[in-house]
């Protein structure tokens, strides 16, 4: 951390946090009955939206406050130690509840294969609106809330507590940002009317940043839809119609798709709060392909770090193209370390990589149809020529 930076929080990151246990694996493990898989040393890191987005923002140089709920057990103490090693103040607003179980994940992340998890939600299940003290929001400009599908109290009753929390924070003048995660289709969260819950919550959200697969599941119960430009536009139209000014969809190795509203009231609120150029943000469409990392050490938390890059860029007052470029650049830094945030440098180091010409990964033809997009100097695609709505 840069010891001279302003310590008043610009962003409060609240919601889901866990301890990530990440063993080093050299090959895909065969975990059949009675099997034994030899692993290397295990890294311990903070995980979940609070741990990943919050620590990434801190590493980028953004003053941040973290609000997550943990127990007073061994994993809870380890998680606080992890946060304090990044920056002592990151542990100050964590909620430690005697007798609760601290959430943890065992991250199975072999080389060349998408990660999988063994997970315990723990104290996150009892997190409620009252766990975000309003007096601790003073001075902040953005509240980012993450992972309500893993937080039972927030998704029950049609998401009443989630909406109440977001609406109350918004009334205090903060920009609200929301991310979700894939609900367990076989658990209680998989039986929730997520389309109805989003319709209730999103009018109190300024920036909504789910992944493509998560959103397909929540709106239509289909987490395996083919990714193409038409599908993205349909989803973005549906999301923006519910109230947010910005829809930012994480696309995995295809990058980030960003659409902004044409609604004057939604944009006026966002742009006024963050001193953005409202004309530059009105009705924009951007596709930011992933930057090519020097190596892929692990993809855990890369989507969260992409959001951290997006929020940091918004605070710098950037336009939609630069925001999307900055977000994918931070996401690319994330995958260069086995944990979520170990690869995130200070922002000026990310900017230096961009300045010398950082190459991009290709996107599938259904996203980058020839002649439909313009390009900026960083290879970000924006505002397709003759944009048609499906």
C-alpha positions, 0 to 999 in steps of 0.5 A: 500500500502507498502510505501517503494515499488518502485513507477516507473511503471512496468505496464501501464493499459489502456482502459476501466474504470467505477464506479461500484455501488454494492448494497448488495442483500440477494436474487435474486431480482424480478424486475417486473414492479412496483416492489420494491426490498429492498437492503442493503448498496451499495459499490462503487468501480472502475471497468472495466479493468483499475480499476480492473487489475490496483488496483489488481496489486497495492494491490499485490505490483506491481508499476502501472500507470492507464490510463482511460477516465472519465467525470468531473461529480459526478461519475467521482469525486467519481471514482477518490476518490475511486482510491486515497483511494487505492493509491493517485498516481493511479488517476494521469494519468486519463483523465478527460474531461469536459462535458463527462459522466463517465461510471458506472455499477450497479452490480446485484450480489445476492448470488448463482447467476451469476452477471448481470449489468446495464451499461453506457459506457460513456467517454470510447466510445471516448477513442482513441490511442492519449489518451495513451501519449507515454511519460507516458510509460517510464520505464514500461515493460508491457502495458495491454489494456482492453475491446475494445468491449465497446470502440466504437472508437477503434473497428470502421474501423476494429480496426485501432486505436486499432492496431495502439496503440498496434503496437506503444507501442510494437515498444517502447519495451513494452510487450503488453497484451490484454483482451476483453469482451463480445460485445453486440450482439444487439448493434453496437459492435455485428455487428463488424467482430471481427475475422477480427479485431483480425486478425489485432490486435493480431500480435501486442499482446504478451499476449492475455487473453480473456474468453472462451465464449468471444473468441467463440463469436468473432471468430465464433459468438457462445458464448455458446459452450460446454467447452472441451479440444478439443475446447480449443486447436482449439481456442488456435491454431487459436489465436497463429497463429495470432501472440501472444506468450501466449494465456490465456483463462479464464474459469470461475469456471473451472480456466485458460487454458494457451498455449504458442507458438512454434514460436521462434520470438514471444517467443524471444520477450516476454522472452527477454523483461521479462527475462523469460526462453525461453526453459521453455516457448516454446510450453507449455499447462497448465490447472490451476483449481480454488483454493477453496475460503474461501467464495464466496462474489461476482464474479465481476472482478475475471477474471480481477484479474486473469489477474493481477496475471498472469502479476505480475507472468510474472514480477517475471520471473516465468515459465508457470505452476507457472504463471497459478497457481499464476493467479488462486490464485489471482482470488480466493482471488478476489471472497472472497470480494463483489467488484473486488479487496477488497479481494486481499492481498499483494503477500506474503500473497497469496504465503503463502496460496499456500505454506501450500497447498490450495485446488482446485475446481474440473474441468469437466471431458472433461477438466481433462480426466484421464491419459492425464495430469501431475500434479505439487505440487499445482494441476496444470495440464500441458503438457498432455501425448500424446497430440493430436491436434484435 
